[in-house]
């Protein structure tokens, strides 16, 4: 090959390499959140001079498990199209936690019925949410916000002054570790795998993606659009209900404000995790990366003495940055 040929072909190789890197990032929207989680963990460990790195990771897995469970449901809701989001998650967690403690009443034998009751409460809230959206034609954000106020009112009446402790078996299970990994994190991982399989291999999962990408086209293709949206809201609220019971068991009892932090947290985790805000492109692995990142970010800020105000500021900035980057990404 002549020198002239080399001058012609060499730039072509360099130019061709760039799209491959872009495709790598574009096809793996969850990668950024996972890298951010690793960097946040490393920075937190460094700020503590390398002490307690294992305990930090264990705590991150345990607390992130709750965030993962509710964020998986929020991911499904957001994925069915623009304007869809469930703002009733905090009140659902509060009410379901109270329901679980009342049903369990401190008895080990009532552990499973209590978990089923909490999940059932969540499913009921999901049906109520979609009833407001579908039957009354209320925009999803307004409908779920209004439902949140109603559900929280019920939770206050039911849970005010409730001093029922979780069964001893429940508390032990929530504190249990398997090979150093919190059992609650293993359970959340199992649910994550089930959601991923549902999205990849079931009609419902493919319908969620199709409806989110183009609702009109999905209708013309014969997909049951409203049933798909209904299932997304029901699964989301059901997972929130289950999470409410788990949080109550983990913390030694139900608290009416135990779900408060998950209102913006779930949306932040879904967005940071790489799920398309416009719908149709859920990112299951990114939920774990983003949940871990958010916990480790708080741990890092606490380690350097920053307050909750700075945490909220950084969360907002990160969400805006992720949305801007996602909006600038060319459509594939």
Secondary structure as GFF3:
##gff-version 3
##sequence-region A 1 332
A	DSSP	alpha_helix	3	26	.	.	.	ID=ss1
A	DSSP	alpha_helix	31	47	.	.	.	ID=ss2
A	DSSP	alpha_helix	53	79	.	.	.	ID=ss3
A	DSSP	alpha_helix	89	104	.	.	.	ID=ss4
A	DSSP	three_ten_helix	108	110	.	.	.	ID=ss5
A	DSSP	alpha_helix	111	135	.	.	.	ID=ss6
A	DSSP	alpha_helix	140	159	.	.	.	ID=ss7
A	DSSP	alpha_helix	168	175	.	.	.	ID=ss8
A	DSSP	beta_strand	177	178	.	.	.	ID=ss9
A	DSSP	beta_strand	181	182	.	.	.	ID=ss10
A	DSSP	alpha_helix	183	201	.	.	.	ID=ss11
A	DSSP	alpha_helix	203	213	.	.	.	ID=ss12
A	DSSP	alpha_helix	215	220	.	.	.	ID=ss13
A	DSSP	alpha_helix	225	251	.	.	.	ID=ss14
A	DSSP	alpha_helix	262	272	.	.	.	ID=ss15
A	DSSP	alpha_helix	284	303	.	.	.	ID=ss16
A	DSSP	alpha_helix	308	328	.	.	.	ID=ss17
###
